[in-house]
Amino acid sequence: MKEKRESLTVQSEEDGLRLDALIAQRGLGITRSQAERLAKSGHVSVNGRTGRAGQRLAAGETVEVRLPVAETDGGPVPEAMPVDILFEDDHVVVVYKPQGMVVHPSAGRDSGTLVNALLAGARSLASGAGPHRPGIVHRLDRDTSGLMVVAKSDEAYVELSRQVRRRELERRYLALVWGGLREDRVLIDVPIGRHLGDWKRMAAVPQPVSGRRTRSAMTDVRVVERLGPITLVEARLGTGRTHQIRVHLAHQGHPVVGDRVYGRRRARRDMAALEEGVLRSVKALRGHALHAQTLSFHHPVSGQELRFSAPPPRAMLGLLIHLRERAEQKLGAG
């Protein structure tokens, strides 16, 4: 049977990931168990050597997967979907990703993603990130809304990736979090690794653990507005680890409102004490209240500094309005 070779480069946020997990989440159309079988049959290599399903990968390593042609597809297909574009030229496109949209195809999801939408209209994207996530140099979680820059040319992909690695591409987020932070500003400098009980989740790992791989992670958090049971904060990424802001804020005891992965326990406790109007607004959130509001970088070809901003989605704004109204009422009553 004919085989198709897929070459994958391990990205910085995938450092420490198992080989079978990497293959399964890269949009090749196969499950983790299928990836394990491919590795056992010698169809997967890491840096030219036969790979083991459970081996941990390091950023920059090259993984090659040999797939029967019948088990894979030709990559993402263009789909005519509305997409909010703030800037576009021959090299980059800056886009507002709505809450609920996945960035690129992965195992079990080959349509309805941001990449599918961007490929419509005869738009080409850089090939550097791999066939199933063309042009993607940084990502947002499905339920995180906000701004992203996507590379259209390979030249732009290389330069934007360099800016991400050197922390020259700046991303600032707004988040509504449970409780009141003790300080107006805090730098959270705690390594992050895979959760021991659930490989899809991440965890803060303050102390080194023998045999457990973690990566340094820094998030600068600043209080914007104290609104009683909930606080509006701005978070600036010093690194770009998977789920970083959500994990770090939960580790501090202030998970993002609406975060069903890292904040359920705190939410059950705090929601019971909310005023009715605020409670309705919390329940109306379609996901977690985290929004990539500001994005700035240097154009990969001209070098011009570009800066963009976008307001949070309607449900998050609605909750913010209710919180402010409640705070004003309490101030007036006092």
Summary of the structure (lengths in Angstrom):
residues: 334
radius of gyration: 20.9
end to end distance: 77.5
largest distance: 77.5
contacts: 1102
relative contact order: 0.13
helix: 25%
strand: 29%
